[in-house]
Amino acid sequence: MTKSGKQIGDEYSETLAQYLEALRKEGKALPSRAGKVSAKGVALASGIETQSLYKNVKCRAMLEAAAQELGLAPMETREAGPSKDDAKDRRIQTLEARNAVLQAEVEGLRQKLRRYAHIEEHMVSTGRRVIP
């Protein structure tokens, strides 16, 4: 039987609480980098997934409280800025627009070709010139 997301989240928060308590007892500091809590370091040391530290509300609150106790800056959350997906989406839109223009042009040329094929067929069968 598989565990639900809530059960896994509760297990992660218990594991993190035990890890933080063990650090307090041993007098050790949280893994940090450049004065900020290292989420990856905490995740590796405690044995939970890194994303749980960001997404699990309980885990995030515990970690931020522990960081404040030690005088560290809390974990950074990445601000939503221009991403690669935005550039890709713009590129896709421009290519789709160009594709639509080219398809319309091709359809117009096909219509002309059908018209001229019909005129040519008439000229061959009757031997007369057709003025378009």
Backbone torsions as a table, in degrees:
resi	resn	phi	psi	omega
1	MET	NA	133.4	-179.3
2	THR	-87.5	156.8	-179.2
3	LYS	-90.6	150.6	177.2
4	SER	-79.3	166.1	178.9
5	GLY	-62.0	-36.0	179.1
6	LYS	-65.7	-42.4	179.3
7	GLN	-63.4	-43.7	179.3
8	ILE	-63.8	-42.6	178.1
9	GLY	-61.4	-41.1	177.7
10	ASP	-64.6	-40.4	177.6
11	GLU	-62.6	-43.1	179.1
12	TYR	-62.6	-41.1	-179.5
13	SER	-68.1	-36.4	175.4
14	GLU	-64.8	-44.0	179.5
15	THR	-61.9	-42.7	179.5
16	LEU	-66.0	-40.7	178.5
17	ALA	-61.1	-42.8	178.0
18	GLN	-64.0	-41.1	179.4
19	TYR	-63.3	-46.6	-179.6
20	LEU	-65.1	-38.3	177.7
21	GLU	-64.8	-40.8	178.1
22	ALA	-63.7	-38.5	177.5
23	LEU	-63.7	-41.7	179.7
24	ARG	-63.4	-44.1	-178.9
25	LYS	-63.4	-40.1	-178.2
26	GLU	-82.2	-11.2	-179.5
27	GLY	74.4	23.0	179.7
28	LYS	-91.6	160.3	179.7
29	ALA	-97.4	162.0	174.5
30	LEU	-69.1	148.0	173.2
31	PRO	-60.2	130.0	-177.9
32	SER	-138.4	163.9	177.7
33	ARG	-147.9	124.3	-179.9
34	ALA	55.9	38.8	176.6
35	GLY	78.2	8.4	179.7
36	LYS	-123.3	152.8	177.9
37	VAL	-63.6	132.5	177.2
38	SER	-92.3	106.1	-178.2
39	ALA	-61.7	-40.6	-179.4
40	LYS	-65.5	-40.9	178.4
41	GLY	-62.9	-43.0	178.4
42	VAL	-64.7	-42.5	-179.2
43	ALA	-63.2	-43.8	179.5
44	LEU	-65.5	-42.5	-177.2
45	ALA	-70.4	-35.1	-176.7
46	SER	-90.7	-18.0	177.9
47	GLY	85.9	22.3	176.1
48	ILE	-115.1	169.6	-178.1
49	GLU	-77.1	143.6	-177.5
50	THR	-59.8	-42.9	-177.3
51	GLN	-63.1	-25.7	178.4
52	SER	-65.4	-30.9	178.4
53	LEU	-68.5	-28.3	179.4
54	TYR	-87.9	-40.5	-170.5
55	LYS	-94.3	-32.6	-179.1
56	ASN	-77.0	118.2	-174.3
57	VAL	-62.6	-42.7	-179.3
58	LYS	-63.9	-46.3	-179.0
59	CYS	-62.3	-43.8	-178.9
60	ARG	-62.8	-43.6	-179.8
61	ALA	-63.9	-43.8	178.9
62	MET	-62.1	-42.9	-177.9
63	LEU	-68.1	-39.8	178.1
64	GLU	-66.9	-37.9	177.4
65	ALA	-64.7	-42.8	178.8
66	ALA	-64.9	-37.2	178.7
67	ALA	-65.7	-39.7	179.0
68	GLN	-66.3	-38.0	177.8
69	GLU	-59.4	-38.9	-176.9
70	LEU	-90.4	-2.3	178.9
71	GLY	77.3	21.8	177.3
72	LEU	-94.6	155.7	173.9
73	ALA	-74.6	144.9	179.3
74	PRO	-67.6	171.1	179.3
75	MET	-60.6	146.7	176.1
76	GLU	-85.0	141.3	169.2
77	THR	-108.8	136.8	-177.7
78	ARG	-73.6	130.7	177.6
79	GLU	-76.6	145.5	178.5
80	ALA	-76.4	108.6	178.7
81	GLY	-119.7	-168.8	177.8
82	PRO	-63.1	123.6	-177.6
83	SER	-109.6	173.8	178.4
84	LYS	-64.1	-32.0	-179.1
85	ASP	-64.0	-37.0	178.7
86	ASP	-61.6	-45.2	179.7
87	ALA	-64.0	-40.5	179.0
88	LYS	-65.3	-41.3	179.3
89	ASP	-62.8	-42.7	177.8
90	ARG	-62.1	-42.7	179.7
91	ARG	-62.3	-43.6	179.1
92	ILE	-61.4	-43.5	-179.5
93	GLN	-63.4	-42.6	179.6
94	THR	-65.9	-40.2	179.0
95	LEU	-66.1	-39.0	178.2
96	GLU	-65.3	-38.6	178.4
97	ALA	-65.0	-44.5	177.9
98	ARG	-62.5	-39.8	179.4
99	ASN	-62.2	-42.0	179.2
100	ALA	-63.6	-41.0	178.7
101	VAL	-63.2	-44.9	-179.1
102	LEU	-65.8	-38.2	177.9
103	GLN	-64.1	-39.7	177.5
104	ALA	-64.7	-40.3	179.0
105	GLU	-64.6	-42.4	179.0
106	VAL	-61.9	-42.2	179.8
107	GLU	-62.8	-40.9	177.0
108	GLY	-62.6	-41.8	178.9
109	LEU	-66.9	-35.8	177.3
110	ARG	-64.8	-40.0	177.9
111	GLN	-63.0	-43.1	177.9
112	LYS	-62.2	-42.4	-179.2
113	LEU	-61.9	-43.1	177.7
114	ARG	-61.9	-42.0	180.0
115	ARG	-62.3	-48.1	-178.9
116	TYR	-69.1	-31.7	175.9
117	ALA	-65.1	-39.7	178.2
118	HIS	-64.9	-42.5	178.9
119	ILE	-63.6	-43.5	-179.5
120	GLU	-63.2	-42.6	179.0
121	GLU	-61.1	-41.4	178.6
122	HIS	-64.7	-41.8	179.9
123	MET	-64.2	-40.2	-179.0
124	VAL	-68.7	-42.8	-176.2
125	SER	-74.4	-34.6	-176.9
126	THR	-101.4	-21.6	-177.4
127	GLY	76.4	11.2	179.9
128	ARG	-108.9	151.4	177.7
129	ARG	-84.6	137.0	178.7
130	VAL	-108.0	127.7	177.3
131	ILE	-91.1	117.8	-176.3
132	PRO	-70.1	NA	NA
